[in-house]
């Protein structure tokens, strides 16, 4: 059974930090590119950060570059999103995604809420 379980979300003040984790099981994690998406109320889901299967390349939404860092541990089947200098506009549900280049070969986590507010 495939599972992507996100954790680490919560309420944080502006300027604070959070580290999201996504623990994967039920598939060959090291073959999948991993991504973090987010969806704010009334908004489309958007790609925040992505990392290749081997971790050699990353990509970020322009507005989070420098402040967010995606990483993965293939030995632990886990992907992380370190979020620093958080802003209220970063408030959203953050989702973990695993995907290969094959059509339809992707999985989603259930999401974790991040709220940035004073």
Residue, then its C-alpha position, 0 to 999 in steps of 0.5 A: x500500500x502506497x503512503x505519503x505521510x506529511x508532518x511538521x506543519x503548524x502555526x508559526x509567526x512571520x519570520x519563523x521557520x518550519x521543517x516539513x517531512x514526508x515519509x514514503x512507503x509502498x513504492x521504490x522511493x529512490x526512483x521517484x522525483x519528489x515535490x512539494x505543492x501547496x494550496x491556499x484557500x480559493x487558489x489553485x494548487x501550485x508547485x513549491x519545490x522539486x527534487x530529482x530522484x537522486x537529489x542532484x537537482x532542485x527547482x523552486x517557485x520564484x517567491x520561495x527561492x533562498x528561503x525554502x530548501x528541499x532535500x531527500x534521504x533515500x535511505x530513510x524514504x523521506x523528503x523534507x522542506x525547510x521553510x525559513x523567513x515565513x510570510x503570511x502569504x505562505x499559509x496553505x496546505x502543503x502536499x507531498x508528491x512522488x512522480x516518475x516520467x510515466x503517465x499516471x505514475x504519481x502519488x499524493x500525500x494527504x497534506x499538512x496545514x501551515x499557517x503563518x500569522x501573528 
